């Protein structure tokens, strides 16, 4: 930058120099040294003009860059303002939800009080009806006496008794009519309260649907469905390969490349059926699948140990069978999740599974995935069910057998919850994926698969 002022200073000198050169050229041919000097000044002038043009170009470039930066700052300001307005709207929705919840609680209390009052009124009406019946019988007796008195002149005392009884009956009839009117008013009020409660429940369900949209995998890039190396149509039948394969991956290497139910026999185990899913150019052994909530996963310890369900639909393979497979070597655990908007995510772990003496304790180490981790890592997690755990424990409150640690919300064997379930979504007992520092993801389907890690085809 210091060269430019120097050249600007030298540029005016070039003009007199050119005039002197013309003068000398007229007077005489000039010496060679003089010609060389003026040639150098011409070069300096050309260089100065070039640098001036370069300076003007840099100045234009700086102006354009400033304009682009101003556009970027303006877009960032618009984005920040939009985000701020969205935050305000979210806060307003939460405040409205809290107000609706409080109003619902008050209406429910009022409804209970009205029901209790209605029951008391009904008891009083029953007593009054009994008294009325008794009085009616007495009136009939009096009518008989009056008929007889029409023939025989009654005494003064009997006339007073008849008058007092008539006044009492009239008073009782008036009281009964008033009570009936009060009961009718109470029924009208109960119907009105019931209508208000139904409207509030509809509003709460609408808010729950908005929460469902917020708790889906939106805002994240959609995960592309992996394409296997060869496309095969899945089959629902049961297949038996020639020879006993140790797992689905070994079966794949024998030439079986269609997804479906097959018979395997791990080392030291009896043969049993499993569902093999072909993807990524190999075969995975599926140990759990949930798709529509048709199967109740709130099962006993024996059911989780031996397995339950239909291998072509929803099922749990069984802890004994899973252990017999994984004790053969090092395995990878893959969990695939889908929310109610059709978005798919997955996560993969290295894992080890203990035997029956450790309650099939599980240790995990996350390897990869497209969703934050929601399961404890590098800590033994014992499997437990409702019938083998205390009443205040996680399986009792989460309604399903799982590897629990601190009653975390994530339980892929929990109660199947649909978005249109009546009332508030019970996050503590539903089918959710809940990272420790993140939001709830309400799930529509889950799949858990295992695969050995020491094969070249993996």
C-alpha positions in Angstrom: 0.0 0.0 0.0 3.0 2.3 0.6 4.0 1.9 -3.1 0.9 3.6 -4.5 1.5 7.1 -3.0 5.0 7.0 -4.2 3.9 6.2 -7.7 1.2 8.8 -7.5 3.9 11.3 -6.7 6.1 10.2 -9.5 3.3 10.3 -12.1 3.2 14.1 -12.6 7.0 14.0 -13.0 6.6 11.9 -16.0 4.8 14.6 -18.0 7.6 17.2 -17.9 10.0 14.4 -18.6 8.1 13.6 -21.7 8.2 17.2 -22.7 12.0 17.4 -22.2 12.3 14.3 -24.2 10.5 15.9 -27.1 12.6 19.0 -26.7 15.9 17.2 -26.9 14.6 15.1 -29.8 14.1 18.3 -31.8 17.3 20.0 -30.8 19.5 17.0 -31.3 19.4 13.3 -31.5 20.3 13.0 -27.8 22.7 10.8 -26.0 22.0 7.1 -25.3 22.0 7.8 -21.5 19.3 10.4 -21.9 17.1 8.1 -24.0 17.5 5.3 -21.4 16.5 7.6 -18.6 13.3 8.7 -20.3 12.5 5.1 -21.2 12.6 4.2 -17.5 10.3 7.1 -16.7 7.8 5.9 -19.3 7.8 2.4 -17.7 7.2 4.0 -14.3 4.3 6.0 -15.7 2.7 2.9 -17.3 3.2 1.0 -14.0 1.6 3.8 -12.0 -1.5 3.8 -14.3 -1.8 0.1 -13.9 -1.7 0.3 -10.2 -4.2 3.2 -10.2 -6.6 1.0 -12.2 -6.0 -1.9 -9.8 -6.8 0.4 -6.8 -10.0 1.5 -8.4 -10.9 -2.2 -9.0 -10.1 -3.1 -5.3 -12.3 -0.2 -4.2 -15.2 -1.4 -6.3 -14.7 -4.9 -4.9 -14.7 -3.6 -1.3 -18.0 -1.7 -2.0 -19.6 -4.8 -3.4 -18.4 -7.0 -0.5 -19.9 -4.4 2.0 -23.2 -4.6 0.2 -23.3 -8.4 0.3 -22.4 -8.3 4.1 -25.2 -5.9 4.7 -27.6 -8.3 2.9 -26.4 -11.2 5.1 -26.8 -9.1 8.3 -30.3 -8.1 7.2 -31.3 -11.8 6.6 -29.8 -12.8 10.0 -31.8 -10.1 11.6 -35.0 -11.3 10.0 -34.2 -14.9 11.0 -33.5 -13.8 14.7 -36.8 -11.9 14.7 -38.7 -14.9 13.3 -37.2 -17.2 15.9 -38.0 -14.7 18.7 -41.7 -14.5 17.5 -41.9 -18.3 17.3 -40.6 -18.5 20.9 -43.3 -16.1 22.0 -45.9 -18.1 20.3 -44.7 -21.3 21.9 -44.7 -19.6 25.3 -48.3 -18.4 24.7 -49.4 -21.9 23.8 -47.8 -23.3 27.0 -49.5 -20.7 29.1 -52.9 -21.4 27.4 -52.3 -25.1 28.0 -51.6 -24.5 31.7 -54.7 -22.3 32.0 -56.8 -25.0 30.4 -55.4 -27.6 32.7 -56.2 -25.5 35.7 -59.7 -24.8 34.5 -60.3 -28.5 33.8 -59.2 -29.3 37.3 -61.5 -26.7 38.8 -64.4 -28.0 36.6 -63.7 -31.6 37.7 -63.8 -30.5 41.4 -67.1 -28.7 40.8 -68.5 -31.7 38.9 -67.6 -33.9 41.9 -69.3 -31.5 44.3 -72.4 -31.3 42.1 -72.5 -35.1 41.9 -72.3 -35.4 45.7 -75.0 -32.8 46.1 -77.2 -34.6 43.6 -76.8 -37.8 45.5 -77.8 -36.1 48.7 -80.8 -34.6 47.0 -81.9 -37.9 45.6 -81.7 -39.5 49.1 -83.9 -36.6 50.4 -86.3 -37.1 47.6 -86.6 -40.8 48.3 -87.3 -40.0 51.9 -89.9 -37.5 50.9 -91.5 -39.9 48.5 -91.8 -42.5 51.3 -93.3 -39.8 53.6 -95.7 -38.9 50.8 -96.8 -42.5 50.5 -97.4 -42.7 54.2 -99.3 -39.5 54.1 -101.3 -40.7 51.1 -102.3 -43.7 53.1 -103.3 -41.5 56.0 -105.3 -39.3 53.6 -107.1 -42.3 52.2 -108.0 -43.2 55.8 -109.2 -39.7 56.4 -111.3 -39.8 53.3 -113.0 -42.9 54.7 -113.5 -41.0 57.9 -114.9 -38.0 56.0 -117.3 -40.2 54.2 -118.5 -41.6 57.4 -118.6 -38.1 58.9 -120.8 -37.0 56.1 -123.4 -39.3 57.6 -122.4 -38.7 61.2 -121.6 -35.2 62.4 -117.9 -35.1 63.5 -116.8 -33.7 66.8 -114.8 -30.5 67.2 -111.6 -32.4 68.0 -111.9 -34.6 64.9 -112.4 -31.5 62.7 -109.2 -29.9 64.1 -107.2 -33.1 63.3 -108.5 -33.2 59.8 -107.6 -29.6 59.2 -104.1 -30.0 60.6 -103.5 -33.1 58.5 -104.6 -31.3 55.3 -102.2 -28.4 56.1 -99.3 -30.9 56.7 -100.0 -32.7 53.5 -100.1 -29.5 51.5 -96.8 -28.4 53.1 -95.2 -31.7 52.2 -96.4 -31.4 48.6 -95.0 -27.9 48.4 -91.6 -29.1 49.7 -91.5 -32.0 47.3 -92.2 -29.7 44.3 -89.4 -27.3 45.4 -86.9 -30.2 45.8 -87.9 -31.5 42.3 -87.3 -28.1 40.8 -83.8 -27.9 42.6 -82.9 -31.4 41.2 -83.9 -30.3 37.7 -81.7 -27.2 38.0 -78.9 -29.4 39.2 -79.2 -31.7 36.2 -79.2 -28.7 33.8 -76.0 -27.4 35.5 -74.4 -30.9 35.3 -75.2 -31.1 31.6 -73.6 -27.6 31.1 -70.5 -28.6 33.1 -70.2 -31.8 31.1 -70.3 -29.8 27.8 -67.6 -27.5 29.1 -65.4 -30.4 30.1 -65.8 -32.0 26.7 -64.8 -28.8 25.0 -61.8 -28.4 27.2 -60.8 -32.0 26.4 -61.0 -31.3 22.7 -58.8 -28.3 23.1 -56.3 -30.3 25.1 -56.3 -33.0 22.4 -55.6 -30.3 19.9 -52.6 -29.1 21.9 -51.4 -32.7 22.2 -51.4 -33.0 18.5 -49.3 -29.8 18.2 -46.9 -31.3 20.8 -46.9 -34.5 18.7 -45.7 -32.5 15.7 -43.0 -30.9 17.8 -42.0 -34.3 19.2 -41.5 -35.9 15.8 -38.2 -36.0 14.0 -39.0 -32.7 12.2 -36.3 -30.1 12.0 -33.7 -32.7 11.2 -32.6 -34.0 7.9 -34.7 -36.9 6.6 -32.8 -40.2 6.8 -32.7 -41.9 3.4 -33.8 -45.5 3.4 -30.7 -47.7 2.8 -30.7 -49.6 -0.4 -29.3 -53.2 -0.2 -26.9 -54.4 -2.7 -29.6 -56.6 -4.2 -33.4 -56.2 -3.9 -35.4 -59.2 -2.7 -39.1 -59.6 -1.9 -39.6 -60.5 1.7 -41.4 -63.8 2.4 -43.7 -64.6 5.3 -43.1 -68.4 5.3 -40.8 -70.4 7.4 -37.6 -71.7 5.7 -35.1 -74.3 6.7 -31.7 -74.1 5.2 -29.6 -77.2 4.6 -27.4 -77.4 7.7 -27.7 -75.5 10.9 -26.5 -71.8 10.7 -25.3 -70.0 13.8 -27.3 -66.8 13.0 -28.8 -65.0 10.1 -25.5 -63.6 8.9 -24.1 -67.2 8.6 -27.2 -68.2 6.9 -26.7 -65.4 4.3 -23.3 -66.7 3.5 -24.8 -70.1 2.6 -26.7 -68.4 -0.2 -30.0 -67.5 1.5 -30.7 -63.9 0.5 -34.5 -63.4 1.1 -35.9 -61.8 4.2 -38.1 -64.1 6.2 -38.4 -66.6 9.0 -35.6 -69.2 9.2 -34.3 -71.9 11.6 -30.9 -71.3 13.1 -28.9 -73.2 15.8 -26.2 -71.3 17.7 -23.3 -73.2 19.2 -24.5 -75.3 22.2 -28.1 -74.4 21.7 -31.3 -76.1 20.4 -32.5 -74.9 17.0 -35.2 -72.2 16.9 -36.8 -69.8 14.4 -35.8 -66.2 13.9 -36.7 -63.4 11.5 -33.8 -62.5 9.2 -33.8 -59.1 7.5 -31.5 -58.7 4.4 -30.0 -55.2 4.1 -26.7 -53.6 3.5 -25.5 -56.6 1.5 -25.8 -59.0 4.5 -28.4 -60.4 6.9 -29.5 -59.2 10.4 -31.1 -61.2 13.2 -34.2 -59.2 14.4 -34.8 -59.6 18.1 -37.7 -57.1 18.6 -40.3 -55.5 16.3 -43.3 -53.2 17.0 -45.5 -51.8 14.2 -49.1 -51.2 15.3 -49.6 -52.0 19.0 -51.5 -55.2 18.3 -49.4 -57.2 20.8 -49.3 -56.4 24.6 -45.6 -56.1 25.7 -46.5 -56.0 29.4 -45.5 -59.6 29.9 -44.0 -61.7 32.6 -40.4 -62.6 33.2 -40.9 -66.1 31.7 -42.5 -64.6 28.6 -39.5 -62.2 28.1 -37.1 -65.0 28.8 -38.6 -67.4 26.2 -40.0 -64.9 23.7 -43.5 -64.1 22.6 -45.4 -62.8 19.5 -45.5 -63.6 15.8 -42.2 -63.4 14.0 -43.9 -62.0 10.9 -45.7 -59.3 12.9 -44.9 -57.9 16.4 -42.6 -60.0 18.6 -39.9 -60.3 21.3 -37.4 -63.0 20.4 -36.5 -64.0 24.0 -33.6 -63.3 26.3 -32.3 -66.9 26.2 -32.3 -67.0 22.4 -30.6 -63.6 22.2 -27.9 -64.7 24.7 -27.3 -68.0 22.9 -26.5 -66.0 19.7 -24.4 -63.2 21.2 -22.2 -65.4 23.3 -20.7 -66.8 20.1 -18.7 -63.6 19.5 -18.7 -59.8 19.3 -22.0 -58.3 18.0 -23.5 -55.0 16.9 -26.9 -53.7 18.1 -28.9 -51.6 15.7 -32.2 -49.8 16.7 -34.4 -48.4 14.0 -37.2 -45.9 14.9 -40.1 -44.3 13.0 -42.3 -41.5 14.3 -45.9 -40.8 13.5 -45.0 -38.5 10.5 -43.1 -41.3 8.8 -39.6 -40.0 9.6 -37.0 -42.7 10.3 -33.9 -42.7 12.5 -31.4 -45.3 13.7 -28.6 -45.7 16.2 -26.0 -48.4 16.5 -24.1 -49.8 19.6 -21.4 -52.2 20.4 -22.8 -54.3 23.2 -22.4 -57.3 25.5 -25.1 -59.4 27.0 -24.8 -61.4 30.2 -26.4 -64.7 31.0 -29.3 -65.7 33.3 -27.1 -65.3 36.5 -26.8 -61.6 35.8 -30.4 -61.1 34.8 -29.2 -60.8 31.2 -27.3 -57.5 32.0 -26.6 -55.3 29.0 -23.6 -53.0 28.4 -23.7 -50.5 25.5 -21.2 -48.2 23.7 -22.6 -45.9 21.0 -20.9 -46.2 17.6 -23.0 -44.3 15.1 -26.5 -43.1 14.4 -28.8 -40.3 13.2 -30.5 -39.5 16.6 -29.1 -38.6 20.0 -28.4 -41.4 22.4 -31.1 -42.2 25.0 -29.7 -45.3 26.7 -27.0 -45.4 29.5 -23.6 -46.3 28.2 -20.7 -48.4 29.7 -22.8 -49.4 32.8 -24.4 -52.9 33.4 -28.2 -52.7 33.0 -30.2 -55.6 34.4 -33.3 -56.7 32.7 -36.5 -56.6 34.8 -40.2 -57.1 34.4 -43.3 -56.1 36.5 -43.7 -59.6 38.2 -40.0 -59.7 39.4 -39.6 -56.1 40.6 -41.0 -54.2 43.6 -44.3 -52.3 43.1 -42.6 -48.9 43.1 -40.0 -49.9 40.5 -39.6 -49.0 36.8 -41.3 -52.1 35.2 -44.4 -51.4 37.3 -44.6 -47.8 36.2 -43.4 -48.3 32.6 -45.6 -51.3 31.8 -43.0 -53.5 30.0 -39.8 -55.5 30.5 -36.6 -53.5 29.7 -33.0 -52.8 30.8 -33.8 -50.1 33.3 -31.3 -47.9 35.1 -32.9 -44.9 36.7 -36.4 -45.1 35.4 -35.5 -43.2 32.3 -38.4 -42.5 29.9 -36.9 -44.6 27.0 -38.5 -48.0 27.0 -39.0 -49.6 23.6 -41.1 -52.4 25.2 -43.4 -49.9 26.9 -47.1 -49.2 26.3 -48.1 -48.5 22.7 -49.5 -44.9 22.6 -51.4 -43.4 19.6 -51.6 -39.7 19.0 -55.4 -39.7 19.4 -55.4 -41.4 22.8 -58.0 -39.8 25.1 -56.6 -37.3 27.5 -53.0 -36.4 28.2 -50.2 -38.4 26.6 -48.7 -40.5 29.4 -45.0 -40.0 28.7 -43.9 -42.1 31.6 -45.5 -45.2 30.2 -45.5 -44.7 26.4 -43.3 -45.9 23.5 -40.9 -43.0 23.5 -37.2 -42.2 22.7 -36.1 -39.7 25.2 -32.4 -38.5 25.2 -31.2 -37.3 28.6 -30.8 -33.7 27.4 -33.4 -33.6 24.7 -37.1 -33.8 23.8 -39.5 -36.7 23.6 -39.9 -38.6 20.4 -43.3 -40.4 20.2 -42.7 -43.6 18.2 -45.0 -45.5 15.8 -42.7 -48.4 15.1 -39.4 -49.9 16.4 -37.0 -52.6 15.3 -34.0 -54.0 17.1 -31.5 -56.2 15.2 -28.0 -57.7 15.9 -25.1 -58.5 13.6 -21.6 -59.9 14.2 -18.8 -57.3 13.9 -16.0 -59.6 12.8 -17.1 -60.4 9.3 -15.6 -58.8 6.2 -19.0 -58.5 4.5 -20.3 -56.3 7.3 
